[in-house]
Every structure is written in C-alpha cells, then in structure tokens.
C-alpha cells in the first residue's frame, strides 16, 4: 500500500512512517522540505500520484485566530488533489474535546478541519487524540518564569506519542471509518498536578501555582478534554513514560 504522510517528519509523522514501513508499506513522508506545501497546494498532485492513502498531520505555525484560515486552505488543496488522484482514504489527527472548547481559536479550527474532511469527496477517517506526553513540557513553559509555573486545574488525559502513532497506523491501513475514534492515555490529571509531577521528574524546583486563568487550557471546563465512553485507552502511564 502506498501511503503519503504529509507532515511525516514531525513527532507523530516520523513514528507513523517508521511503523508503516516496518509493516511492509510504501510510506512516504512529505513536507515543505520535500517540495509539498499544503497551504499553497504546491507539489500535491505529484506527491499523491499513485497513493492509496493520504495522512494529513500538518499544523499551523501559530495557534491563534489565523488557524481556521490555515485549515480551510490546506484541506481545500488536499481534498482537491486527493480527489483528482483517486486516493481512496484520507486520514487526519484531531483533538479529543475540540468541539467542547469553542473559546479557543485553534480548537475551532480543528473542528472546521474535521467538517471539511467529512464533506469532501474522499472516504475518510478521523483520529481524535488527547494531549501528547511529549508536549507537556511546552505547556508548562507557556506560563512560567524563573520561580513559578502558573497552571489551571483543567483535567487532561495525556497519551504517549508512540501509542498515537500505533493507533493512527492501524486506521491508515484499514477500511475508511467514515467517522471518528477517540484515543487517550490511561490516567486523568488536573493540569496543575501534572505540572508538579513533570517538574519533579526533571529536577526542576520551581513552584507550581494553581491559577484558573493561566494559559490556553484555562478555557476548557470540566471534563471537556477527557475521553468519553468508547474511546481507545492506551496502556503507557505518564510515570512510565517519564522514567524512560
């Protein structure tokens, strides 16, 4: 099976390409570095020629009010090129609970991306994942200074990037879902507590201050970003991942 992974050199994309290649598939990573730009459509027709599946793992350069325009353009180009090339399956990676946090422009943009894919001409699958373990350090850095880290008690159910790649790989080589599956880690944490666990594991002695209004995740209420019934629950715990 020939599988084109746009954004195939990133955190999840690189892992996905390795898994698919090891399973005997012709998995081809494509990005702006290889001459494929979803934002302009450059290189897409050539990249998708002969492809059975296309996976879109791209993201905008910044997670602000420009995000919807980014996904409107990139999905428009991807679906037009995939339709013309006769690609039989399009897969995207989205976010658990994105539709529950309308106050965040990036989450609204991910919902738009999903809707555009659903309305397009190519059979599709959507994998919605919770936050990656690998991104927690970045989340902590957003609202930190030399002495303190300010984090809201927003509930998160983070998951290992390796597990995300495995689930996406299984979806990619299967029949198009024409629907969505959710994926999450095995544990739910308040983000402020997750910050304390992370700093302790890094030997970082800064103080975590609980702040209901700190950072992007302050906009999520209740269990908005926690997986619901029927989700795929990964096995790796955050503690196990940190020890590795």
Buried (B, 14 or more C-beta within 10 A) or exposed (E): BBBBBBBBBBBBBBBBBBBBBEEEBEBBBBBBEBEBBBBEBBBBBEBBBEBBBBBBBBBBEEBEEEBBEBBBBBBBBBBBBBBEBEBBBBBBBBBBBBBBBEEBBBBBBBBBBBEBBEEBEBBBBBBBBBBBBBEBEEBBEEBBEEEEBBBBBBBBBBBBBBBBBBBBBBBBBEEBBEEBBBBBBBBBBBBBBBBBBBBEEEEBEBEBBBBEEBBBBBBBEEBBBBBEEEBBBBEBBBEEBBEE
